[in-house]
Amino acid sequence: MASTPKGPQIQRLDVMVDKVTYDTFAKNCSHKGYATKVVIEKLMKKFNETGQM
């Protein structure tokens, strides 16, 4: 019996962020039409590739 490969797994982040900072970030993402999850994933990927921001 063949099995299909699983999709990408999602890791839940447990971080402490100032509420005002997060609210401002989420609001700006919303105004620009981005999902906060996508922005964070792209920043993490860029950081891992370059080693710096």
C-alpha angles and dihedrals in degrees: 000000000000121000129207119235116258120251122248114298120234123224119207114225119217106197135149113233130170108260094228091051093049094044091051091048093049092046093051092047090051093049091051093046098247129130112236090227092057093048092051092046092051092047091050091048092049091048092050092049097047101026090229141052 
